[in-house]
Amino acid sequence: MVWLERATKWMMLCVGCAGVLIIYTGFFYFLLSSELENVIPWYALLSPWICIYFGLNHNQQAYVLKWFVRNR
């Protein structure tokens, strides 16, 4: 079952990174183009970061939480 957890974490990291690239590119395109006035909801901008977080190992997740607590 370790291989399944590793594969799932790797997939979450890949999906999260691709999501950041695609969603934020679209967000900045809509922001800078004056033709369209579409709105991207805030949770669409947050969702790839959640995938990246859950794709990290336990030590990295703990470090991220400590970083957020320290910088809030």
Backbone bond lengths (Angstrom), bond angles and torsions (degrees), N, CA, C in turn:
res aa  C-N    CA-C-N  psi(-1)  N-CA   C-N-CA  omega(-1)  CA-C   N-CA-C  phi
1 M - - - 1.454 - - 1.522 112.21 -
2 V 1.326 117.47 -14.37 1.462 120.27 179.05 1.517 109.91 -64.64
3 W 1.339 117.09 -38.30 1.459 119.96 -179.89 1.520 111.22 -64.94
4 L 1.327 117.57 -33.65 1.462 120.77 179.01 1.527 110.86 -68.20
5 E 1.331 116.58 -41.63 1.469 120.08 177.35 1.525 110.49 -64.34
6 R 1.333 116.30 -43.22 1.467 120.12 178.58 1.525 111.60 -62.70
7 A 1.316 116.74 -43.00 1.463 120.88 179.79 1.532 110.74 -65.19
8 T 1.323 116.77 -39.60 1.459 120.68 179.02 1.519 111.00 -66.01
9 K 1.325 117.25 -42.97 1.466 120.62 178.49 1.529 110.90 -64.10
10 W 1.329 117.16 -41.96 1.464 120.74 178.60 1.531 110.28 -62.87
11 M 1.348 116.76 -41.47 1.448 120.78 178.87 1.533 110.75 -65.07
12 M 1.333 117.80 -40.31 1.463 121.18 178.14 1.528 110.94 -62.88
13 L 1.338 116.85 -41.04 1.461 119.99 177.54 1.525 111.35 -63.70
14 C 1.320 116.87 -44.44 1.475 120.67 -179.79 1.522 111.41 -64.49
15 V 1.318 117.07 -45.64 1.459 121.27 179.49 1.528 110.43 -64.75
16 G 1.318 117.19 -40.89 1.463 121.15 178.98 1.516 112.13 -63.91
17 C 1.325 117.52 -45.44 1.472 120.74 179.72 1.519 111.21 -65.45
18 A 1.325 116.82 -42.66 1.462 119.67 176.98 1.531 110.66 -64.51
19 G 1.319 116.73 -37.86 1.462 120.99 178.38 1.514 112.52 -64.73
20 V 1.330 116.77 -41.50 1.466 120.14 177.09 1.522 109.46 -60.34
21 L 1.313 116.31 -46.94 1.458 120.69 -178.46 1.529 111.56 -62.45
22 I 1.310 117.65 -49.04 1.467 121.83 -175.49 1.527 111.72 -72.07
23 I 1.325 117.42 -49.26 1.462 120.74 -175.19 1.521 111.47 -67.19
24 Y 1.337 117.25 -44.09 1.458 118.95 -178.72 1.522 112.22 -71.68
25 T 1.337 118.03 -32.40 1.467 120.19 173.69 1.523 109.79 -62.33
26 G 1.321 117.40 -46.02 1.457 121.01 176.77 1.513 112.89 -63.14
27 F 1.325 116.07 -39.33 1.461 120.37 178.99 1.527 110.97 -61.75
28 F 1.339 116.80 -47.43 1.462 119.36 -179.72 1.524 111.86 -69.62
29 Y 1.327 117.22 -31.30 1.462 120.04 175.30 1.530 110.03 -63.15
30 F 1.331 116.61 -48.39 1.465 119.79 178.81 1.527 111.61 -65.00
31 L 1.314 116.55 -35.03 1.453 120.99 -179.88 1.534 111.20 -66.76
32 L 1.319 116.58 -41.36 1.463 120.82 -175.48 1.522 114.24 -87.92
33 S 1.330 118.02 -20.93 1.468 119.69 178.62 1.522 108.60 -88.51
34 S 1.286 115.31 130.47 1.462 119.26 -177.48 1.520 111.76 -89.09
35 E 1.337 117.21 -5.34 1.465 120.14 -179.03 1.532 111.91 -71.60
36 L 1.309 115.92 -45.65 1.461 120.59 -174.58 1.522 110.24 -101.81
37 E 1.311 115.25 143.18 1.454 119.36 177.72 1.519 109.92 -122.23
38 N 1.322 115.40 42.86 1.457 120.44 177.55 1.522 109.85 -76.31
39 V 1.307 115.06 152.39 1.453 120.73 -179.26 1.527 107.98 -117.59
40 I 1.328 116.24 131.85 1.458 121.07 173.94 1.524 106.76 -98.33
41 P 1.330 118.19 124.66 1.469 119.15 -179.27 1.531 111.16 -66.23
42 W 1.315 115.71 154.85 1.461 121.28 -175.10 1.517 112.15 -61.38
43 Y 1.336 118.25 -34.17 1.454 120.16 -177.67 1.527 111.86 -70.74
44 A 1.326 117.77 -22.13 1.466 119.76 174.90 1.523 110.43 -70.96
45 L 1.327 116.98 -31.56 1.462 120.17 177.20 1.520 111.82 -77.14
46 L 1.329 117.39 -24.26 1.456 122.09 -177.78 1.526 112.77 -89.34
47 S 1.316 118.09 -28.44 1.459 121.20 -171.34 1.534 115.19 -60.78
48 P 1.335 121.43 -38.52 1.471 116.86 178.19 1.525 113.02 -66.68
49 W 1.345 116.82 -29.68 1.465 119.38 178.52 1.521 110.66 -68.79
50 I 1.329 117.59 -30.85 1.462 121.02 176.23 1.523 109.80 -67.21
51 C 1.336 116.28 -40.43 1.473 119.70 176.25 1.523 110.94 -62.35
52 I 1.317 116.92 -42.52 1.463 120.21 179.28 1.522 110.10 -63.85
53 Y 1.339 117.30 -43.40 1.471 120.55 -179.97 1.528 111.18 -58.31
54 F 1.329 117.25 -47.60 1.456 119.56 -177.92 1.523 112.54 -75.06
55 G 1.325 117.55 -11.89 1.455 120.83 174.12 1.516 113.41 -83.52
56 L 1.330 117.61 -11.86 1.463 121.37 179.36 1.526 110.36 -79.66
57 N 1.329 115.77 159.85 1.463 117.69 175.77 1.534 108.96 -78.45
58 H 1.330 116.89 175.01 1.470 121.22 -172.41 1.531 112.57 -64.21
59 N 1.315 117.55 -38.17 1.464 119.99 179.14 1.532 111.03 -65.31
60 Q 1.315 116.83 -42.43 1.464 120.73 179.24 1.526 110.81 -66.69
61 Q 1.325 117.61 -37.99 1.461 120.63 177.02 1.521 110.63 -62.93
62 A 1.326 117.34 -42.50 1.468 120.76 178.55 1.530 110.16 -63.61
63 Y 1.325 117.36 -40.22 1.462 120.73 178.57 1.527 111.08 -63.29
64 V 1.325 116.91 -40.93 1.469 120.85 178.61 1.525 110.33 -62.66
65 L 1.323 117.71 -44.40 1.470 120.87 178.63 1.520 111.44 -62.65
66 K 1.330 117.31 -42.81 1.465 120.45 177.25 1.522 110.73 -62.13
67 W 1.331 116.86 -39.04 1.466 121.10 179.96 1.533 110.40 -64.32
68 F 1.344 117.17 -42.63 1.467 120.10 178.76 1.514 111.45 -65.62
69 V 1.315 118.57 -40.83 1.459 121.30 179.32 1.528 109.97 -65.77
70 R 1.308 117.02 -41.04 1.458 121.07 -179.20 1.529 112.28 -68.93
71 N 1.328 118.62 -31.11 1.467 122.08 -174.58 1.526 114.30 -103.77
72 R 1.293 117.84 11.88 1.481 116.92 -179.31 1.466 113.44 -82.52
